[in-house]
Amino acid sequence: MPNLSNLRAEIDQIADDLQRAYVLERSKVNTDKDGYTNAGFSRGTFYKWDSEIRDYLNNLAQRIKTEVALQIMLRLQEAGMEAVDVKIGGLKARNENIKQKSSTEILEWLIGKPSQSVITQANATADQDEDDEDQLLQLPASAIASSFYDVYRDIHAHGHTEYVFKGGRGSTKSSFVSLILIELLVNNPEWHALATRQVANTLRDSVYSQLVWAINYLGYAEKFKCTTSPLEIVYKPTGQTIYFRGGDDPLKIKSIKPKFGYINMLWFEELDQFHGEKSVRSIEQSAIRGGDQAYLFKSFNPPPQVSSWVNKWLKVPDDARYVHESDYRSVPREWLGQTFIDMAEHLSKVNPKAYQHEYLGLATELGGLVFPNVVIRKITDEEIYGEDDGQGHKIGL
């Protein structure tokens, strides 16, 4: 587990023994109080540390917790498939009781508890103090397709500022962005977010609906107030707000003034539909003002033309940017349904170029071609001068 080894090395670099002990204990529990109590020191000692130190230690503990959760998830998936094979064998037993027990256990394995994360399961025996600090929200392990594990780790480590998610249909990129945005909002009580598309009247049926889905999936419906007039989502315990604006009215973006804190998260959905790099940069400059950390999430299906502004923009290196590529093939089949899979596979056979663009998210055209089926070749003499029509006339160009 190279990632855990790196985290262990980071812990060893902490000079203060109490701080090292706190990180290790905090990674096992859900509140700061349990962390410093289990580490053997008082609340007063904990709050004597600068807020920046406390934030760093909690961030490190959270990264350890995330890495452990992902490793557990991978092992559970492997063990789960072996267990299912055994239980499926039980369905063939002659004994009716064995058959019923196998059926029940298979259903429980398949359905599971979507709002319970692997970390919650691993810490089920830990003491909970619900009257103390709010627990950190952890994405359910069942919500993350395997292709997003690495970028999830990077977001928790704040390895980059800009995260670009490109991919074809069914890649779950928008679902992932909506889930991670809600997680970050809940875990950072001073942060607000802005979700945007080029055209304002497309917001309600796209990013707004996607974020409402994420809230419901996580079991947080009672903690959020979602309204369509005005179009916004408010986290009720703190008053944090997710704003929605269109790129077609930049003045409305400049006018956003949170009552406290800053807009630290900005989500561009369907990035390719915005009017170029300059337009996107202007929105970023208007929205992200203040605070030491920010996340810029950008999701889109790449246009087929290689010459599209967004495809050319991605070719320019940027150390602050993480580019994530995904497609439906890395997503559990049951999430998409057999009909989706059948349609994709059929298109791959009858129109491979369209399949590569629509389902794999690849730019497949050079661009600028009014007639994409034109073939460049030498014209023969017969085509130029024509052939005799039998009556002494030449039929040709």
C-alpha atoms as one frame of an Amber mdcrd trajectory, in Angstrom:
protein
   0.000   0.000   0.000   2.314   2.780  -1.191  -0.134   5.568  -0.314  -0.357
   4.467   3.312   3.441   4.283   3.407   3.670   7.878   2.216   1.156   8.987
   4.837   3.093   7.130   7.527   6.257   8.963   6.458   4.376  12.276   6.696
   3.299  11.409  10.250   6.891  10.598  11.207   7.929  14.098  10.127   5.716
  15.658  12.832   8.056  16.661  15.665   5.465  16.946  18.451   4.649  13.575
  20.056   1.149  14.675  21.076   0.360  15.849  17.568   1.509  12.533  16.103
  -0.634  10.653  18.597  -3.594  12.880  17.818  -3.387  12.208  14.072  -3.345
   8.455  14.615  -6.286   8.527  17.009  -8.254  11.099  14.987  -8.060   8.865
  11.913  -9.991   6.186  13.831 -12.827   8.311  15.245 -15.361  10.892  14.103
 -14.810  13.920  16.364 -11.904  16.085  17.521 -12.836  15.393  21.133 -12.514
  11.642  20.722  -9.199  12.210  18.960  -7.476  14.194  21.710  -9.157  12.200
  24.494  -7.923   8.914  23.091  -4.485  10.474  22.562  -4.379  11.246  26.296
  -4.507  15.024  26.523  -7.035  17.752  27.260  -9.204  20.053  25.176  -7.162
  23.001  26.435  -3.953  21.535  25.043  -5.622  20.885  21.710  -6.924  24.430
  21.340  -3.567  25.961  22.290  -2.308  24.825  18.906  -2.753  27.331  16.100
  -5.835  26.798  13.961  -3.582  26.169  10.958  -1.876  23.308  12.813  -5.218
  21.836  13.891  -6.511  22.050  10.323  -3.393  20.345   8.969  -3.579  17.525
  11.528  -7.265  16.955  10.810  -6.603  17.003   7.074  -3.849  14.411   7.472
  -6.105  12.243   9.638  -8.859  12.520   7.048  -6.482  11.451   4.271  -5.452
   8.423   6.305  -9.098   7.595   6.924  -9.914   7.954   3.223  -7.001   5.751
   2.130  -7.911   3.049   4.629 -11.521   3.183   3.443 -10.542   2.755  -0.200
  -8.233  -0.149   0.629 -11.017  -1.781   2.626 -13.420  -1.224  -0.257 -11.115
  -2.960  -2.718 -10.667  -5.928  -0.403 -14.389  -6.111   0.322 -15.133  -6.167
  -3.387 -12.732  -9.062  -3.914 -14.011 -10.965  -0.886 -17.610 -10.114  -1.775
 -17.353 -11.641  -5.221 -15.909 -14.835  -3.748 -18.690 -14.903  -1.153 -21.358
 -14.409  -3.808 -19.994 -17.348  -5.803 -20.305 -19.492  -2.687 -23.835 -18.261
  -1.967 -24.942 -18.754  -5.559 -23.882 -22.353  -5.123 -26.233 -22.459  -2.144
 -29.142 -21.572  -4.411 -28.702 -24.962  -6.064 -28.941 -26.865  -2.794 -31.785
 -29.283  -2.329 -32.388 -28.115   1.223 -35.014 -25.335   1.083 -33.677 -23.610
   4.231 -30.194 -23.358   2.719 -31.655 -21.949  -0.502 -33.666 -19.276   1.351
 -30.715 -18.269   3.525 -28.454 -17.966   0.474 -31.067 -15.862  -1.347 -31.461
 -13.498   1.607 -27.724 -13.014   2.069 -27.191 -12.350  -1.650 -29.926  -9.703
  -1.638 -28.447  -8.025   1.439 -25.024  -8.014  -0.202 -26.387  -6.495  -3.409
 -28.643  -3.872  -1.799 -26.417  -2.963   1.151 -26.784   0.362   2.986 -26.019
   3.153   0.513 -25.803   5.872   3.149 -23.240   4.014   5.253 -19.601   4.423
   4.328 -16.877   1.831   4.702 -15.262   4.068   7.284 -18.470   4.138   9.310
 -18.582   0.347   9.135 -14.947   0.048  10.178 -15.516   2.369  13.145 -18.863
   0.911  14.186 -17.511   0.088  17.633 -16.121   3.562  18.287 -17.860   5.751
  20.858 -19.963   8.540  19.344 -20.568  11.932  20.962 -23.321  13.513  18.875
 -23.604  16.480  21.219 -20.016  17.470  20.537 -18.498  18.697  17.253 -20.286
  17.763  14.019 -19.024  14.567  12.495 -17.115  14.783   9.244 -19.079  13.639
   6.232 -17.435  10.776   4.368 -18.616   9.738   0.922 -20.193   6.282   0.891
 -17.729   3.785  -0.510 -20.494   2.464  -2.745 -20.824   5.895  -4.401 -17.378
   6.027  -5.991 -16.517   4.181  -9.190 -13.012   2.726  -9.047 -11.698   5.137
 -11.690 -12.277   8.036  -9.247 -10.300   6.632  -6.282  -7.050   8.452  -7.126
  -8.656  11.837  -7.773 -10.679  11.470  -4.557  -7.424  11.035  -2.641  -5.906
  14.032  -4.410  -8.883  16.256  -3.569  -8.614  15.340   0.114  -4.908  16.149
   0.024  -5.672  19.353  -1.922  -2.997  18.324  -4.368  -4.385  20.685  -7.008
  -6.739  23.643  -7.326  -8.354  22.858 -10.675  -9.964  19.473 -11.333 -11.070
  18.751 -14.893 -13.386  15.786 -15.462 -13.709  14.766 -19.089 -15.461  11.669
 -20.347 -18.240  10.124 -22.338 -21.801   9.289 -21.456 -22.306   7.205 -18.333
 -18.870   7.968 -16.880 -20.489   9.288 -13.620 -18.251  12.378 -13.646 -21.113
  14.761 -12.794 -22.339  12.450 -10.039 -18.871  12.378  -8.506 -18.480  16.169
  -8.638 -21.868  16.702  -6.986 -21.027  14.265  -4.174 -17.560  15.658  -3.455
 -18.900  19.219  -3.515 -21.477  18.367  -0.826 -18.834  16.575   1.248 -16.461
  19.539   1.115 -19.239  21.999   1.933 -20.396  20.092   5.019 -16.853  19.595
   6.301 -15.791  23.240   5.845 -18.301  25.496   7.638 -16.955  28.772   6.200
 -17.176  27.690   2.555 -19.813  28.411  -0.079 -20.124  27.141  -3.633 -21.207
  28.347  -7.069 -22.475  26.013  -9.793 -22.652  27.433 -13.278 -23.493  26.642
 -16.880 -23.298  28.870 -19.919 -27.083  29.303 -20.166 -28.893  30.114 -16.931
 -32.193  28.438 -17.836 -30.445  25.043 -18.023 -29.298  25.122 -14.389 -32.438
  23.800 -12.700 -32.682  20.584 -14.705 -28.948  19.847 -14.602 -26.557  20.911
 -11.833 -29.308  21.842  -9.378 -31.067  18.492  -9.821 -27.721  16.699  -9.658
 -26.827  18.315  -6.326 -30.281  17.586  -4.895 -29.727  13.952  -5.893 -26.354
  13.938  -4.097 -27.895  15.384  -0.928 -30.646  12.764  -0.899 -28.210   9.954
  -1.662 -26.051  10.932   1.303 -29.061  11.002   3.615 -28.774  14.753   4.259
 -32.150  15.875   2.920 -33.292  17.138   6.322 -30.177  19.285   6.703 -30.506
  21.166   3.421 -33.085  23.644   2.166 -33.425  23.423  -1.625 -35.458  26.129
  -3.348 -36.142  26.956  -6.978 -37.123  30.594  -6.428 -34.476  31.732  -5.824
 -32.534  28.803  -7.217 -30.205  27.936  -4.350 -29.345  25.286  -1.786 -28.668
  26.189   1.861 -27.018  23.966   4.471 -29.313  24.690   7.420 -26.908  24.038
  10.339 -24.536  26.804   9.197 -26.304  28.832   6.504 -23.720  27.930   3.851
 -25.111  28.405   0.370 -24.715  26.841  -3.047 -25.465  29.515  -5.635 -26.497
  28.933  -9.253 -25.717  31.366 -12.064 -25.440  31.300 -15.838 -22.415  32.434
 -17.798 -24.760  34.423 -20.033 -25.222  37.040 -17.276 -21.799  37.660 -15.667
 -23.060  40.655 -13.657 -25.188  38.317 -11.533 -22.039  36.387 -10.625 -20.211
  39.549  -9.537 -23.144  40.499  -7.320 -22.983  37.369  -5.118 -22.101  38.370
  -1.554 -22.126  35.526   1.022 -23.127  36.644   4.508 -19.931  35.090   5.856
 -16.910  33.284   4.508 -16.146  32.973   0.804 -17.053  31.054  -2.319 -14.348
  28.405  -2.194 -15.835  25.957  -4.709 -16.799  26.623  -8.308 -18.319  24.016
 -10.627 -18.435  24.530 -14.390 -20.789  21.926 -15.843 -20.623  21.328 -19.618
 -17.422  23.383 -19.747 -17.180  23.169 -23.536 -20.404  25.180 -23.904 -18.861
  28.300 -22.342 -17.646  30.965 -24.756 -13.960  30.278 -24.511 -11.130  30.352
 -22.011 -11.411  34.099 -21.392 -15.095  33.809 -20.467 -14.341  31.013 -17.994
 -11.448  32.932 -16.478 -13.667  35.995 -15.978 -16.182  33.921 -13.997 -13.389
  32.468 -11.861 -12.061  35.927 -11.079 -15.517  37.193 -10.134 -16.441  34.246
  -7.909 -13.208  33.186  -6.180 -12.220  36.123  -4.014 -10.839  35.527  -0.513
  -9.797  32.440   1.405  -6.593  30.431   1.156  -8.054  27.356  -0.518 -10.265
  26.913  -3.545 -11.518  24.097  -5.719 -12.409  24.589  -9.376 -14.360  21.642
 -10.772 -14.885  21.463 -14.538 -16.852  18.641 -16.157 -17.756  18.057 -19.790
 -18.062  15.634 -22.672 -15.239  16.624 -25.030 -16.452  18.044 -28.368 -15.603
  15.826 -31.364 -13.498  18.572 -32.990  -9.843  18.571 -31.981  -9.834  22.305
 -32.797 -12.462  23.114 -30.138 -11.238  25.723 -27.657 -11.566  23.373 -24.671
  -9.597  20.580 -26.346  -6.808  23.005 -27.254  -6.895  24.567 -23.773  -6.282
  21.193 -22.137  -3.100  20.729 -24.147  -1.469  23.656 -22.318   0.305  22.280
 -19.186  -0.736  23.636 -15.794   0.770  22.309 -12.549  -2.345  23.362 -10.607
  -4.603  21.251 -12.839  -5.627  17.611 -12.430  -7.197  16.121 -15.566  -9.341
  13.050 -14.957 -10.593  10.927 -17.855 -13.297   8.303 -17.488 -15.877   6.390
 -19.449 -18.716   3.977 -18.787 -16.475   0.885 -18.899 -15.076   1.616 -15.411
 -18.550   1.990 -13.882 -20.375  -0.962 -12.277 -22.753  -2.340 -14.901 -25.706
  -2.334 -12.503 -25.412   1.462 -12.134 -26.023   1.968 -15.845 -28.392  -0.865
 -16.689 -28.186  -3.442 -19.447 -30.025  -1.256 -21.966 -27.317   1.411 -21.717
 -24.594  -1.200 -22.213 -26.389  -2.743 -25.188 -26.810   0.652 -26.886 -23.138
   1.484 -26.420 -21.950  -1.865 -27.755 -24.297  -1.656 -30.737 -22.979   1.801
 -31.680 -19.388   0.548 -31.370 -20.166  -1.965 -34.120 -22.190   0.163 -36.537
 -20.452   3.528 -36.059 -17.104   3.216 -34.216 -16.264   6.894 -34.651 -19.509
   8.040 -33.029 -19.013   5.461 -30.270 -15.527   6.763 -29.522 -16.825  10.309
 -29.154 -20.153   9.738 -27.409 -19.236   6.899 -25.051 -15.452   7.117 -24.674
 -15.241  10.919 -24.703 -12.624  11.167 -27.437 -12.131  13.999 -29.907 -12.411
  12.213 -33.241 -12.549  14.969 -35.863  -9.940  17.418 -37.093 -12.591  20.131
 -37.160 -13.446  22.825 -39.671 -14.810  20.329 -42.178 -18.127  21.392 -43.687
 -18.344  18.067 -45.523 -16.759  15.458 -43.215 -17.190  12.619 -45.742 -15.099
  14.264 -48.492 -12.350  12.003 -49.864  -9.236  13.659 -51.335  -8.002  11.717
 -54.377  -6.865  12.211 -57.963  -9.650  12.661 -60.526  -9.359  10.306 -63.512
  -9.386  11.400 -67.149 -12.654   9.580 -67.637 -14.258  11.652 -64.893 -12.894
  14.887 -66.379 -13.602  14.281 -70.059 -16.493  11.909 -69.602 -17.557   8.814
 -71.405 -19.369   8.474 -74.695 -23.115   8.180 -74.180 -23.441   6.181 -77.376
 -24.690   9.155 -79.391 -21.386  10.933 -79.822 -21.706  13.046 -76.667 -19.234
  13.117 -73.798 -20.677  12.940 -70.246 -18.212  14.254 -67.674 -17.184  17.296
 -65.662
